């Protein structure tokens, strides 16, 4: 999901509807939370 989301934003940023973007983020919020947790775990490890 994250790769598809990134590709969508990067390649269509000039046409992204704010409501569509917010909807995508809200539907997949757990992906962002998981990513955040993984980054914090990595930082705290080092």
N, C-alpha and C positions, 0 to 999 in steps of 0.2 A: 504493500500500500504506500509506504513512504516514498519509494522510487517513482511510482506512478503520480503521486501528488506533486513531487518535485518537478517531474517532467511537464505536468500540466501547467504549473505556475511559470516555469522558466520559458516554455515555448509559446505560451498563450497569455502572458501577463498583460498585454495591452487590451485583451478582450475579456478578462476575468470579471465576472459580475460579483460584487462584494457579497451579496446574499448567497451565491453559490459557494464562494470561498468559506464563509462562516459556516454554512451547512456542512461542508466537507470536514472542516476542522471539528465541529461539534459531534459529528457522527463517528469520527475516529480519534477522539480525544485520548482514548486509552493508548493509542500508538505514541502520541506525544509524551504522555506520562511515563511510558516504558522507556522511551528514548532518554528522557530526563534522568530517570533512575539509573540507567546504565552509564550515563556520562558522570553522574555524581559518584557512583561506585568506582569508576575508573580514576577519578580525581582523588578520592579519599584513599585509594590503594597506594598511590605513588608517594 
